[in-house]
Amino acid sequence: LVLVSTGYAADGFYDEMRLQQAQVSAAAAPFMKDTPMYKSYVAVAPHPEDFPKLLDALGNFMRQNYDFSADVPKLKMPVMLAYGDSDMYKPEHEIKFYQMLGGGLKDAGWM
């Protein structure tokens, strides 16, 4: 399982990101026509006209105060976490995610 720029709880985002996410809705669709997100969506979506519905669904999810931390240690498959140096998640959230998967808690024993 490869997770790119993914968090396990809403509080992992920087506060200013949460404020921006709360604003996502279909009302933003006309302003997103030139964005990579819109262009990627319409290139593959069977119903490109549903882009506003996607924004409503994303906004509704991002306004929730979710926390999947109890489920993270239950993942049994190998997991790769990938984050950027200017990501929307706090570095301490990324580290905690890695630790909940069992990483970084002791020497890997490779030598």
C-alpha positions in Angstrom: 0.0 0.0 0.0 1.5 3.3 -1.0 0.1 6.4 0.6 1.1 9.8 -0.8 0.5 12.9 1.2 -2.0 11.1 3.3 -2.9 11.6 7.0 -4.6 9.4 9.5 -6.4 12.2 11.4 -7.8 15.7 10.6 -5.6 17.3 13.2 -2.5 16.4 11.2 -3.2 19.2 8.8 -1.8 22.7 9.4 -4.5 24.9 10.8 -4.6 27.2 7.8 -5.2 24.1 5.5 -8.2 23.1 7.6 -9.7 26.6 7.1 -9.1 26.3 3.3 -10.6 22.8 3.1 -13.7 24.0 4.9 -14.4 26.2 1.9 -14.3 23.5 -0.7 -17.7 23.1 -2.4 -19.3 23.0 -5.8 -19.3 26.8 -5.7 -15.5 26.7 -6.4 -15.9 24.7 -9.7 -16.0 27.7 -12.1 -12.7 29.0 -10.6 -10.9 25.6 -11.0 -11.2 25.2 -14.7 -7.5 25.9 -15.3 -6.2 23.8 -12.4 -4.4 20.4 -12.8 -7.1 18.8 -10.6 -9.9 19.8 -13.0 -8.0 19.0 -16.1 -7.1 15.5 -14.8 -10.7 14.8 -13.7 -12.3 15.7 -17.0 -9.7 13.7 -18.9 -10.8 10.5 -17.3 -14.2 11.0 -15.8 -17.2 9.3 -17.5 -19.3 12.4 -16.6 -17.0 15.4 -16.5 -20.0 17.6 -15.7 -20.1 16.0 -12.3 -16.9 17.9 -11.2 -19.0 20.2 -8.9 -20.4 17.1 -7.2 -16.9 15.8 -6.6 -16.0 19.1 -4.9 -19.0 18.9 -2.7 -18.1 15.3 -1.6 -14.5 16.3 -1.0 -15.5 19.4 1.0 -18.0 17.3 3.1 -15.3 14.8 3.9 -12.6 17.4 4.7 -15.0 19.2 7.1 -15.2 16.1 9.2 -13.0 15.6 12.3 -11.8 12.1 11.4 -9.2 10.0 13.2 -8.2 6.6 12.0 -5.3 6.2 14.4 -6.8 3.1 16.0 -6.9 1.4 12.6 -3.4 2.2 11.4 -1.6 -0.5 13.5 -4.1 -3.1 12.2 -2.7 -2.7 8.6 -0.9 -6.0 7.9 0.4 -5.3 4.4 3.6 -3.4 3.7 3.0 0.4 3.7 5.0 3.1 2.1 4.4 6.7 3.2 5.5 9.5 0.9 5.4 13.2 1.8 6.9 16.3 0.3 9.0 19.0 2.0 6.2 21.5 1.6 3.3 19.2 2.4 0.0 20.1 4.0 0.6 17.8 7.0 2.7 18.7 10.0 6.0 16.7 10.1 5.1 15.4 13.6 1.9 13.9 12.1 3.9 12.1 9.4 6.4 10.7 12.0 3.6 9.5 14.3 2.0 7.7 11.3 5.3 6.0 10.5 5.6 5.0 14.2 2.1 3.6 14.3 3.0 1.3 11.5 6.0 0.1 13.6 8.7 2.1 11.9 11.4 4.0 13.6 10.8 2.4 17.0 14.1 0.5 17.1 17.1 -0.3 14.9 16.1 -2.2 11.8 18.8 -4.8 12.4 20.2 -4.7 8.9 23.9 -5.0 10.0 
